[in-house]
Amino acid sequence: MMITSNERLLLVEKVIILKSLTIFSDTPENILADLAPLMQEEDFEKETLLFREGDTGDCMFIIHRGEVRIHKNNTTLAVLKEKEVFGELSLLDAETRSASASCQTDCTLFRIDQEPFYELIDARPEVARGFIKILCQRLRAQNEKSVQSRNL
């Protein structure tokens, strides 16, 4: 369940948040200033289901406050905290979610929707570079894990 908040962040504060994220750490501030208005601030109560595994994804979330549990059924895959991102693949394609996400605490999240993001990367391809970089890092880490588990 979403709760409302009178506290909204200024554009410059959103740019600072974006710059602090691994995905956007190398993106210039002037480009982040174009991305910041796409951040929709939303407050959620503890135990709110944000999305289910199998749902079609069309947005990414940035955790501003609180903790989000990523899970498959009752198995917790990760607990994400402030300044972490989830659902980022949904900005690039509209495939189904690979896991569910629930608020482990009361949360303030920023949602970035796919459609306006596509419009932004059409105008500012540099924004996509951060995504490509982090996805490559995750893929390399996953490959390394896979190799190590085979060698055991």
C-alpha positions as CSV (number, residue, x, y, z in Angstrom):
1,M,0.0,0.0,0.0
2,M,1.4,3.4,-1.0
3,I,1.4,6.2,1.6
4,T,1.7,9.9,0.7
5,S,4.5,12.2,1.8
6,N,4.7,16.0,1.7
7,E,8.5,15.8,1.6
8,R,9.7,16.0,-2.0
9,L,13.2,16.3,-3.2
10,L,14.6,19.1,-5.3
11,L,16.1,18.4,-8.7
12,V,19.7,19.0,-7.4
13,E,19.1,16.4,-4.6
14,K,17.9,13.9,-7.1
15,V,21.0,14.5,-9.2
16,I,23.2,13.9,-6.1
17,I,21.3,10.6,-5.4
18,L,21.8,9.4,-9.1
19,K,25.5,10.3,-9.0
20,S,25.9,8.2,-5.8
21,L,24.6,5.1,-7.7
22,T,27.1,2.7,-9.3
23,I,25.1,2.7,-12.5
24,F,25.4,6.5,-12.9
25,S,28.7,7.2,-11.1
26,D,30.5,8.0,-14.4
27,T,27.6,10.0,-15.9
28,P,28.1,13.8,-16.1
29,E,25.8,15.8,-13.8
30,N,24.3,17.8,-16.7
31,I,23.0,14.5,-18.1
32,L,21.8,13.3,-14.7
33,A,19.9,16.6,-14.5
34,D,17.9,15.4,-17.5
35,L,17.3,12.0,-15.9
36,A,16.3,13.4,-12.4
37,P,12.9,14.7,-13.5
38,L,11.9,11.1,-14.5
39,M,12.4,9.9,-10.8
40,Q,8.9,9.5,-9.3
41,E,9.1,9.5,-5.5
42,E,6.8,7.0,-3.9
43,D,6.3,5.9,-0.2
44,F,5.3,2.3,0.6
45,E,4.4,0.6,3.9
46,K,6.3,-2.4,5.3
47,E,5.3,-5.7,3.6
48,T,4.0,-4.0,0.4
49,L,4.5,-6.3,-2.6
50,L,6.1,-4.1,-5.3
51,F,5.9,-6.7,-8.1
52,R,5.7,-10.4,-8.5
53,E,7.9,-12.8,-10.4
54,G,6.4,-13.2,-13.8
55,D,4.9,-9.7,-14.0
56,T,5.9,-7.7,-17.0
57,G,8.6,-5.2,-16.0
58,D,8.4,-1.6,-17.2
59,C,10.3,0.4,-14.5
60,M,13.3,0.4,-12.3
61,F,13.5,1.4,-8.6
62,I,16.1,3.3,-6.5
63,I,15.9,2.8,-2.8
64,H,16.0,6.2,-1.0
65,R,15.0,4.9,2.5
66,G,14.2,1.5,3.8
67,E,14.9,-2.1,2.7
68,V,13.5,-4.2,-0.1
69,R,13.6,-8.0,-0.2
70,I,14.1,-9.7,-3.5
71,H,12.6,-13.2,-3.4
72,K,11.3,-16.3,-5.2
73,N,8.4,-17.7,-3.2
74,N,9.7,-17.9,0.4
75,T,13.4,-17.9,-0.6
76,T,15.2,-14.5,-0.1
77,L,17.7,-13.8,-2.8
78,A,18.8,-10.4,-1.6
79,V,17.9,-7.6,0.8
80,L,18.7,-4.3,-0.8
81,K,19.2,-1.0,1.1
82,E,19.5,2.7,0.6
83,K,21.1,3.8,-2.7
84,E,20.7,0.3,-4.3
85,V,18.8,-0.2,-7.5
86,F,16.5,-3.1,-8.6
87,G,14.5,-3.8,-11.7
88,E,17.0,-2.0,-13.9
89,L,16.7,-4.6,-16.7
90,S,13.1,-3.6,-17.1
91,L,14.3,-0.2,-18.4
92,L,16.0,-1.9,-21.3
93,D,13.4,-4.6,-22.1
94,A,9.8,-5.4,-21.1
95,E,10.5,-9.0,-20.2
96,T,8.9,-10.6,-17.2
97,R,10.4,-10.1,-13.7
98,S,12.8,-12.8,-12.6
99,A,11.8,-12.5,-8.9
100,S,9.4,-10.7,-6.6
101,A,10.2,-7.6,-4.6
102,S,8.6,-6.6,-1.3
103,C,9.2,-3.8,1.2
104,Q,10.9,-5.3,4.2
105,T,10.5,-1.9,6.1
106,D,8.6,1.3,5.3
107,C,10.3,2.6,2.1
108,T,10.7,5.7,0.0
109,L,11.6,4.6,-3.5
110,F,12.2,6.4,-6.8
111,R,10.6,4.8,-9.8
112,I,11.9,5.5,-13.3
113,D,9.5,4.3,-16.1
114,Q,10.7,2.7,-19.3
115,E,9.0,4.9,-21.9
116,P,10.4,8.3,-20.7
117,F,13.8,6.6,-20.1
118,Y,13.8,5.4,-23.8
119,E,13.1,9.0,-24.9
120,L,16.0,10.3,-22.7
121,I,18.5,7.8,-24.1
122,D,17.5,8.7,-27.6
123,A,18.5,12.3,-26.8
124,R,21.4,11.4,-24.4
125,P,23.0,8.1,-25.4
126,E,25.6,8.6,-22.6
127,V,22.9,7.6,-20.0
128,A,22.9,4.1,-21.6
129,R,26.6,3.7,-21.0
130,G,26.2,3.5,-17.3
131,F,23.7,0.7,-17.7
132,I,25.8,-1.2,-20.1
133,K,28.8,-0.9,-17.8
134,I,27.0,-2.2,-14.7
135,L,25.4,-5.0,-16.7
136,C,28.8,-6.1,-18.0
137,Q,30.2,-6.0,-14.5
138,R,27.4,-8.2,-13.2
139,L,27.8,-10.6,-16.1
140,R,31.5,-10.9,-15.5
141,A,30.9,-11.5,-11.8
142,Q,28.3,-14.2,-12.6
143,N,30.7,-15.9,-15.1
144,E,33.5,-15.8,-12.4
145,K,31.1,-17.4,-9.9
146,S,30.1,-20.0,-12.4
147,V,33.7,-20.9,-13.2
148,Q,34.7,-21.1,-9.5
149,S,31.7,-23.4,-8.7
150,R,32.8,-25.7,-11.5
151,N,36.3,-25.9,-10.2
152,L,35.3,-27.0,-6.7
